[in-house]
Amino acid sequence: MRIVVDDLSGPEIARFLTEHLAHMREVSPPGSVHALDLDALRRPDVTFWSVYDADELVGCAALKRHDATHGEIKSMRTHPGRRRSGVGALLLEHVLAAAKAMNLTRLSLETGATDHFAPARALYARYGFEPCGPFADYTDDPHSVYLTRTL
């Protein structure tokens, strides 16, 4: 598998992210969907990666920089047919390494609180993420879980 920085200009990643947003809206109540759209992912404070297995897009993740020391994982998604195959762990390790290379000292994320998101929460816990309160522009939301770890 190969991970590449993606400028988000291709139709394949646009479809992938459109499906991601649609899915998040299906499994999360209105007001509790915090996934970024294409325009927000194209901002200069966001680095976006796609992961390919041969020529097949199998996952993506983004790192949003909040300040000189704090970043946030955004838009982490594995293709539904490839879940629990190691794509998520590969992406997470890549984002952690990139955050360290950017001299960030803290990495945080928001994910869902329902059972649907339990595998994601378990993955983050395996990599040392711990519960925290809302950060950046987030507020208390019973449908969200906030996690963070030092780097």
Backbone torsions as a table, in degrees:
resi	resn	phi	psi	omega
1	MET	NA	150.0	178.2
2	ARG	-130.6	141.4	178.6
3	ILE	-110.9	130.3	-178.3
4	VAL	-129.5	146.2	169.7
5	VAL	-67.6	132.8	-174.5
6	ASP	-117.7	130.3	178.5
7	ASP	-85.0	1.7	175.6
8	LEU	63.6	29.7	-179.7
9	SER	-98.1	-13.7	-175.7
10	GLY	-84.5	150.7	-179.8
11	PRO	-67.5	-30.0	-177.8
12	GLU	-65.6	-45.9	179.6
13	ILE	-70.9	-32.2	176.6
14	ALA	-61.5	-44.3	177.3
15	ARG	-63.5	-44.4	-179.1
16	PHE	-57.6	-44.9	-178.7
17	LEU	-75.2	-32.3	174.9
18	THR	-63.2	-42.1	176.4
19	GLU	-63.9	-38.7	178.7
20	HIS	-61.2	-49.7	179.8
21	LEU	-61.9	-42.3	179.0
22	ALA	-61.7	-42.4	179.4
23	HIS	-65.0	-43.4	179.4
24	MET	-61.1	-36.3	178.3
25	ARG	-70.5	-26.7	177.1
26	GLU	-73.3	-35.4	-172.3
27	VAL	-103.7	-2.1	180.0
28	SER	-130.3	144.3	179.8
29	PRO	-71.1	157.9	176.9
30	PRO	-54.5	141.5	-178.4
31	GLY	86.5	-10.2	-179.8
32	SER	-116.6	13.2	175.2
33	VAL	-97.5	115.1	-175.3
34	HIS	-112.6	12.0	178.2
35	ALA	-68.8	142.9	-179.2
36	LEU	-87.8	145.9	174.8
37	ASP	-86.0	177.7	-176.6
38	LEU	-56.7	-44.9	-179.3
39	ASP	-61.0	-43.3	179.5
40	ALA	-67.4	-33.8	178.7
41	LEU	-73.4	-17.8	179.5
42	ARG	-87.0	-0.4	-179.0
43	ARG	-64.9	152.9	-177.6
44	PRO	-66.3	-18.1	178.9
45	ASP	-88.0	9.1	-179.2
46	VAL	-121.6	132.1	170.0
47	THR	-109.0	132.0	-175.0
48	PHE	-122.4	135.2	178.6
49	TRP	-123.1	144.5	169.8
50	SER	-116.1	147.0	177.0
51	VAL	-117.4	134.5	-178.1
52	TYR	-121.5	142.0	169.0
53	ASP	-111.3	107.5	-167.6
54	ALA	58.4	-119.2	179.5
55	ASP	-103.2	8.2	-177.3
56	GLU	-95.1	125.7	174.1
57	LEU	-71.5	118.6	-175.8
58	VAL	-119.4	-6.2	179.5
59	GLY	-177.4	170.3	177.5
60	CYS	-157.3	162.3	175.8
61	ALA	-161.1	156.1	177.8
62	ALA	-134.4	155.7	175.3
63	LEU	-124.5	116.4	177.7
64	LYS	-101.4	125.2	-179.9
65	ARG	-88.2	123.8	178.3
66	HIS	-90.8	-38.2	177.1
67	ASP	-159.0	-165.5	-174.2
68	ALA	-65.4	-20.6	-175.0
69	THR	-124.2	-9.8	-172.5
70	HIS	-123.4	128.3	176.2
71	GLY	-126.1	166.7	-179.0
72	GLU	-133.7	135.5	173.8
73	ILE	-79.5	129.3	179.2
74	LYS	-130.3	157.1	169.7
75	SER	51.3	36.7	176.8
76	MET	-78.4	120.9	-177.6
77	ARG	-147.8	139.1	171.8
78	THR	-112.6	139.2	177.0
79	HIS	-53.6	135.1	-176.7
80	PRO	-51.8	-35.6	179.9
81	GLY	-75.5	-7.1	-178.0
82	ARG	-117.5	8.8	-179.8
83	ARG	-63.7	146.3	-179.1
84	ARG	62.2	31.3	178.1
85	SER	-114.9	6.4	178.9
86	GLY	99.6	-5.5	-179.8
87	VAL	-63.7	-45.9	-179.3
88	GLY	-60.8	-44.1	178.8
89	ALA	-64.1	-41.6	177.8
90	LEU	-59.7	-46.8	178.6
91	LEU	-63.2	-45.2	-178.6
92	LEU	-61.7	-43.3	176.9
93	GLU	-61.3	-39.3	178.4
94	HIS	-64.3	-45.5	-179.8
95	VAL	-65.1	-40.8	177.5
96	LEU	-60.5	-44.6	179.0
97	ALA	-64.6	-41.4	179.1
98	ALA	-64.3	-41.3	179.2
99	ALA	-62.3	-42.1	177.4
100	LYS	-63.9	-41.3	179.1
101	ALA	-64.5	-26.7	177.0
102	MET	-84.4	3.8	-178.7
103	ASN	65.0	26.3	172.6
104	LEU	-73.9	147.8	179.4
105	THR	-112.3	-8.7	179.6
106	ARG	-144.8	138.5	177.6
107	LEU	-129.5	130.1	-177.3
108	SER	-127.6	171.5	176.4
109	LEU	-162.2	162.1	172.7
110	GLU	-120.0	136.3	174.5
111	THR	-142.1	173.1	-176.9
112	GLY	-75.0	157.1	-178.1
113	ALA	-96.2	-10.3	-176.1
114	THR	-81.3	171.0	178.9
115	ASP	-58.9	-30.1	179.4
116	HIS	-54.3	-34.6	-176.3
117	PHE	-94.9	4.2	-178.5
118	ALA	-57.4	-42.4	177.6
119	PRO	-61.6	-37.5	177.9
120	ALA	-65.7	-45.4	179.8
121	ARG	-61.7	-37.7	179.0
122	ALA	-66.0	-41.1	177.5
123	LEU	-60.3	-48.2	-179.0
124	TYR	-62.9	-39.0	178.7
125	ALA	-62.7	-39.8	178.5
126	ARG	-61.0	-25.3	-179.5
127	TYR	-100.9	18.0	170.9
128	GLY	88.2	8.8	176.6
129	PHE	-76.2	138.8	-178.5
130	GLU	-126.0	154.1	178.9
131	PRO	-59.5	145.8	176.1
132	CYS	-147.7	175.9	176.0
133	GLY	-82.5	175.6	176.9
134	PRO	-57.1	146.0	-179.9
135	PHE	-132.3	171.7	-179.2
136	ALA	50.6	-124.9	-177.3
137	ASP	-96.4	6.7	-179.7
138	TYR	-72.7	157.2	174.2
139	THR	-129.0	169.9	176.4
140	ASP	-56.3	131.2	-178.9
141	ASP	-148.6	118.8	-177.9
142	PRO	-65.2	-13.1	-180.0
143	HIS	-95.4	0.7	-178.5
144	SER	-118.6	147.7	171.0
145	VAL	-120.3	131.4	178.9
146	TYR	-108.1	132.9	-177.7
147	LEU	-131.2	152.3	177.9
148	THR	-152.0	162.2	172.2
149	ARG	-155.7	151.8	174.5
150	THR	-86.3	153.8	-178.5
151	LEU	-108.1	NA	NA
